[in-house]
Amino acid sequence: MQALSVDGVRQVYHVAGRGPVCVAHSGGPGLHWAYLRSPELEERFTMVYLEPVGTGESGRLATADDYRLDTYVRFLAAVIDHLGLPRVYLLGHSHGGFVVLKYALEYPDRVAGLILYDTSPVTGPEFWAAAMAAVTAYPQRFPDNPEAAAIPAAFQQLETATDDDTISRALAAALPIYFADFWSRQAEFAPFRAGIHAWLEPAGAQDPEPFDLRPRLAEITAPTVVIVGQHDFIGGPTWAAQLADGIPGAQLRVLPRSGHFGMSSSPPSSLTRRHKSCAERKGRPLAGGSGAAGERPGNRLDSMDGVVAAVFDAGLNREVTTNRGLFAADPLLGGARATAS
């Protein structure tokens, strides 16, 4: 664990892996960062995982009104400046995608590449109506499962939570909707569910500024890969397609057996097979089929390893932006060593 001070507020981050530096911003807002950790990406990148302000070991802001997008962008910018590198790669999941998109527009010269994962270029009435319609319809996907019938009510508990404990319990109760098929893999996902932790103030904050970056997406010139779970009910293929269509040269990759937490829900496969299949895919379409909203032919991947393959296929790791030996091992991440490449 490493930290710096941003306007007197503690900002914590963790480092693991080797290779070009990629700064990862988790979602929520208000969700514990650790779900975003990716050993696969650490094979090729020095991953810098932020604990977003208001969560975990990072500091707290003076009021709930301070938790707004511009604040998260400011803290991200401070971390990147602190790293002392001219350009870094950025990974943003869900709300973290909003943060890295805004950063990329404000500081284009500092961005070597973008990984936008289960996120959207816009929120607002249409976005939230689509998400809530998916919540309401969720029991119909599993008509024989009485537990699935309880998910809409569990999701509504997120709106009425009164403290960190109650919002964490509410999120754990609603968690199945965030996965493509939680019920057939409950034992596998049990540790993830038990470890869910969220913080009420950042999670419940209302940003007064409308979020719609679609008119500015064409300004993004960094190599970009957009990754989305086919069954993501909130940051799904419709919104991913808008990102991929709006950002020049962006690559869209769909995880057909994943929901909102693709890094945790995609079927595992070996790193050896990943590297082999990545090499074999060069110059020809990926296997897959069609059906996703906005889907392009041959862009479907079937595992979290596919996220890594998508990053390499998009060419995001070709620029030499190493950590130059600046980062020490992080004991909290199992002593993973960050080394220059």
N, C-alpha and C positions, 0 to 999 in steps of 0.2 A: 504494500500500500504506500502510495506517495501522495503528497498534498501541496497545495499552494493556497494563498489568500487572494480572494477577488473582492476588492472593496471591503476588506475586513471580514469576509465570510469564507470559511474553509471549503475548499474544493478538493475532493479526494479522487484519485484515479488508480488503476491497477494496470500492470504491464505484463504481457506474456507473449512468447513467440520469437520469431526471427524474420528478418527481411525488411522490406519497405514498411514504413509506419502507417498504420490505419487506426484512426481514432473512432471509437464506437460509442454512439449515444443511444441508450435504451429508451423504451417507450413509457406509456402510462397516460399522462405524466404521473409520477409518484410511485412507480413500481421499482422494486429492488433490481439492481443492475445485473445480477449474476446469471439470470436466465439467458442473457445474450451471449454469454461466453461460448466461443467456438474453437475447440481444439483443431478442427479442420483448417480454419483460416489461420490459426497460429502456426501451422506448418509452413506458411508462405508469407505471412505478414507479422511484423511486431505489432500486436494488438494493444491499444491503449483504451481501456474501458473506463468511462466516467461513471462515478456515482453522482447522478444529477443532484443539483442543489435541492435541499429539502428532503433528501432520502439518505438512508444509511449513515455512514460516518461523515458525510458532508454537512456543512452548516445549514442553519435555517434562516430564512429571510424574515424581515421585521413583521410583515403582514401577509395574509393570504393573497391580497391583491398584487403583490410583487411577483407572484409566480405567473409570468406571462412569457410569450414566445421570445420577445426581445431580450428578456433576462437570460433565458437558456442560451441564446445565441452569444450573448456577452460572456457568459462563463465558458462556453466552448472556445471562443476566440482567445480568452485568457490562457486556457490550457495549451492551445496550439502555439501561442506566442511563447509560453513557458518552455515548450519542448525545443524551441530554438532551431527548427527546421524550416527551410523556405517553403516547402509544400508537403502536404500529407494527404493520404486517402481518408475518406470519411464513410462510415457506415451508420445509417440511421434506421431504426426500426420503429414503425408506428408513429407516435408523437415525436420520437427521435428523428424520424425522417423529415418532419416539418422543420426541426431545428437545423439539420445539416443542409436542407434545401435553402433555407433563408441565409445561412452562413455562406453557402456557395455563391449566392447572388450578391452578397455584400462584400465578400473577399475572394473574388474569382482567381486572383493570382496565387492564392495560398492552397488551392485545391488541385491535387494530382488526379483524383478520380472519385467517383461517387458510387456507393452501393446503397440503393434505396430498397428497403425490405418491408413488405406489407405496410405500405404507407400511401399517402394521397397528396396531390397538389392543392386540395381544397377541402374545407369543411363547410358547414352551413346547413340549411334546411333539407336540401336534397340528400346530402351525405348522411345526416342523422336519420332521416326518414327511411332510407334504404337499410341502414343498420338495424333500426328497431323493427322493420318489417321482417328481417331475417331472424331476429330474436323471437318474434311472435310465431313465425312459421317453424321454428326449430323442432318442436315435438312431432311435427308431421314427418320429419326425416327418420324418426325412430318411434313409430306408432305403437310398438309392442313393449316399449320401455317406460314404465311409470316414472322413473327418475328423470327422463328427458322431459316429461310433461311439466316438471317443476322448475325447469331452467328459466323460463320467462319471469317468473316471480322472483327467483334468485337474482336475476340480473337487475331487477328493479330495486333490490336492496342496496345496490351500489349508490343509488341516488339518495338514500335515507341514512347512510352511515354517519355516525356521530364522532368517531375517533379512529385512530390507526388500527386498533384491534378489530372493530366492527367492519371496516372497509376491507381489511385483509380476509376476514371470514366470508364476507359477501363475495369477494373475487374468487375465493376457493370454491364456493358453492356454485358460482356461475361458470367456472372454468371449462366444463365440457364443451361449451359452444365455441371456444377458441381453438378447438382441435377438429380435424376432419372426422375422426371416429374415436372419440374418447372411450366409448363403452367397451369396445373389443380389446382395449389395451389399458384397462384401469390399473392393473397391478404395475405395469411399466411406468405409468404417469403418477402413481401415488406419491413418490418422493417429491416430484415437482409440485403437486397440489399441496402437500404438507408444508413445503417451504415457501409458499407464496407470502410475500410481505409487501404491503403498500402503506403509503403515508397520506393522510386525509387532506392536509392543507394543499399540497401541490396537485393532488388528484382532483380535488373539488374546486380548484381555482377557475374563474371564468375570465378569459382574456377578452378585453373590450374591443380589440381590433379584429375585424373579420379576416379570415385566412383564406386567400385565394391567390396562388402564385401562377395560375395557368397563363395569364397574359405575359409573364416574364420567363417562362421556361426556355424559350428560344435563346435567351441570353447565356444559358449554361453551355460552356464549351468543353468542360472536363469530360473525359470518357466516363460513361455511366452505364451501370447495369441495374435493371429494375427486377426485383425478385418478389414473387407473390405466391401464396398458397391458393390453390384452386377453390378451397372451401373457406377462405377467410371471409367472415361475415361483415367485417368493418373496414378493412383496408384492402379489399379484394380486387379481382381482375379488372373490373370496370375502371377503378381509380388508377391501377397500375398501367392500364393501357393509355390513359390520359397522360401520365408521366412519360411513358415511352414515346408516344406520338409527339409530345411537345418539346422534348429535349433532343436536339440534333444528334443523330447517331446512336441514341440510347438503345441498349439491347434488353429485350423483355424475356424473362425466364419464368415459367410457371411450374410450381411444385404440385403435381396433380393429386397427391395423397396427403396434402398438408392444409392446415388452417392458418390461424394468425401467428402461431408459434412454430414456424417451420423448422427452426434450429432444434427444437425439442421433440417435434412430432414426426419428422420424416423418418422413414425406415433406415436403419443403419446399414452401411456397406463399408467394405475395407478401403483403406487409403490406397493400397496397391491397385485395386481395381479402379479407383477414382482416377489415379494418374494415368493408367493405361487407357481408360475409356476417354479421358480428356484428350489424349494424344490422337486416339483413333477418330474422334469427332472432328478434328481440324479439317475444314474445307468441305464438310457435308452436314446436312440437317440433322438435328437430334431426333431420336425416335419419339413418337408421341401420338399424334392424332389431333383432333380439333374439338372445339366445343366451348372453350372459355370465351367470355366476353372480351372482345378486342384481341383475341389470340392470333398470333402469327404462325404460319406453318412451321412445324418442326422446332418449336421453342419450349417443349415440355420436358421437365426433368423429374426423376422419381425418388430423389433422396436429398438429404442435406449436403451430401457430397456434390450434388448438382449445383448448389450455391457456389461452391468453390470453382467448379468447372465453368460456371457462368462468368465468374470474375475473370478467369484466365482467358476464356473465349473472347471476352470483351476487351482484352488487352490492358486491363487496369494495372497489372503488376509489372509492366515492362519498363517503366521509368525508374531510375535509380534514385530512391529517396530513402536512404537507410537511416537507422537510429544512431549510427556512428559510435556505438558503445556507450551511449549516454545513460542507458537505463539498466538498473540492477535487477536481479531476480526478485520476484514478488512471492514471499513465503505463503501468502494467503491463496496463491494459485498453484500450490504444490511445488514451489521453487522453480517454476518454468523460467528458463533463462532467456533473456532478450539479448541478442547479439547482433553486431553489425554484419551486413552482408555485402 
